[in-house]
């Protein structure tokens, strides 16, 4: 039976089966109007909408979301370890500089070369204070001092002492007892000693007396 016939039958409205059309009374029209919402709600279209399956919304995940998920999944003990390591690094005090430095011995252990090494050889250690090392340099060797050579010397000292420091070099007119100064004094003393040994040598004196010769000072070199 069609839906309209069912509704009319449930409402106890009898429709004559006569094929001839019967006029619709006001009572029948008003009853049909009151039942119209039920007829629309009971249609096949509303029944299909109830049977529709819910659609799944696509999930879009970005790289930032993926990193955040990885950080959330990080084990708690690993986070604690990272925090402890960072605290230890911040709380580790820097190594203090020694109050006195044997500069000739320290210089041999530094990774210096070229002009920066020559500059260090002509510097004389003066003192250390508040993470700063002071050296003296004779004005005769002032051309060796520039920003690059001083920075390389400071980097070598920082690596050797394993602490942050600053390097200050003061140019003075008085002689300085640098490693180069001691090396020059040692070489001069060796030459003087060689000259004395030649002058005191019996065979050398015979040759000098026989040929009336002299010893050229520049020709004497220590072995």
Secondary structure as UniProt FT lines:
FT   HELIX           3..10
FT   TURN            11..12
FT   HELIX           26..41
FT   HELIX           44..51
FT   HELIX           63..72
FT   HELIX           76..91
FT   HELIX           103..108
FT   HELIX           114..121
FT   STRAND          123..128
FT   STRAND          132..138
FT   HELIX           139..144
FT   HELIX           147..161
FT   STRAND          166..172
FT   HELIX           179..199
FT   HELIX           202..211
FT   HELIX           217..219
//
